[in-house]
Amino acid sequence: MENLNYEFELLSEKEVAKIYKINVRTLQRERSMGIGIPYVKIGRRVRYKRSDIEKYIKHHTVGDHRYD
């Protein structure tokens, strides 16, 4: 059940900015340009699914570096 909650956990742009160190203005600009992290619009509110953020980061990681 915890994994299900993680997949659908919704974060505000301020939470995304704080957790992932991405500037709020960058998130806003990329939304307006139709690029960047996928988001959910609920009324006037914008939210990001944590699972979408993780997929986006994984997809945009350059190189196959392993630091185990």
ABEGO torsion letter per residue (X at the ends): XAAAAAAABBBBAAAAAAAAGBBAAAAAAAAAAGBEBBBBBBEABBBBBAAAAAAAAAAABBEBBBAX
